[in-house]
Amino acid sequence: MNDNEIGNPPVKALIVFRENGDTDNLFVPILCDAIRTTGIDVRCSTNEFWNSDTPYDIIHFQWPEEVTEGSCDDPDRICRLEERIAFFRSRGARFVYTRHNVRPHDADEVTGRAYDIIEEQSDVVVHMGRYSRDEFAAKHADSRNVIIPHPIYQYTYKEDISMERARQYLNLPQEAFIVTSFGKFRNREERRMVTGAFRKWDEAKKFLLAPRLYPFSRFNRYGSNFFKRWTSRTGYYLLIPLLNRLRRMHTGTRMHAGASDEPIDNCDLPYYMAASDVIFIQRKDILNSASIPLAFLFHKVVIGPNIGNIGEILQDTGNPVFHPDNKFDIIRALEAARQLSARRKGEDNYAYAIENMNSGKIGKEYAELYRNLPNLSL
């Protein structure tokens, strides 16, 4: 039952996130829709946070870098952030923060300070697993913490694509055992971790699909630096296809890899998922991963590092974990994933996600938090 049905004015909430929809991470749009169905009057906007006088009941931060626009060298932005928080609090607002990261891997000083302020000023911090909650509470003894899982991406992608059709669409071999690593490879260590273990894995039908592996670009990323611009474009057009071919010739590793700065189009993403046998989370240092709920939605087995909430969720659901600095442990996890895939473990993952991570359930949990927060003595 929502607020309108019981005669109460709806809770008015602002999720501080870009309103133009320019994102390849659909967490916030899906969350907004799920919360809205409970009767909460929720809006997603950064502009509203900076410029509105609307008396919101709840201000909900996601990634703090949204308030610093990803990268910022203006210390006045921090002063203004503190002023805006004080303004909304003076109007009766309470603050929620969903903790996606400990810190961005490339955070500047201003963004790092924004994280500190939002962590300190939030009345409740939402975590996606026990690891995050316990680690945060140890550093912030007076914090209020709750766990609400990452929602799966129901009703967002085409979910009924067959593996055969997906591989045909992507021009991938039908007989291969395809392991897919989504997301941008951030550094050389992540590339070495995945390709090194995959090369040594003794699996005749293995095929690595890594759409954002290589650090080359066809775009003008380097401005007036002609040499870097030329090297990047040369790598994109010449080295990527050459490296894919050489890896197959000299190591026996069949693979298809692309440029790191080219996100998969949301129309193509379900084909990549459907074409895969196993999803490989390639991070060495991470708190959460959207690849888990996405893979579970598509009935896939997942392997990932035994760190952060990732290791916790994968172990709780019986999916393989590995130590990211141990090549042989990664190979063991790959072999375990192959066996689990043959036993249709992906169906268990789907059933778990539908029961515990469906968007309706997650929306209701956030709505209950929103409604109860103004009545808490803080």
Secondary structure, DSSP 8 states (H G I E B T S, - for coil): --TGGGT----EEEEES-SS---S--HHHHHHHHHHTTT-EEEE-SHHHHH-----SEEEES-GGGTTTT----THHHHHHHHHHHHHHHTT-EEEEE---SS-TT--HHHHHHHHHHHHH-SEEEESSHHHHHHHHHH-TT--EEE------TTTS-----HHHHHHHHT--TTSEEEE--S---SHHHHHHHHHHHHH---TTEEEEEEEEE---SS--STT-HHHHHHHHHIIIIIHHHHHHHHHHHH--EEEEEETT----TTTHHHHHHH-SEEE---SS-S--THHHHHHHTT-EEEEESSHHHHHHHHHTT--EE-TT-HHHHHHHHHHHHHHHHTTHHHHHHHHHHHHS-HHHHHHHHHHHHHHGGGS--
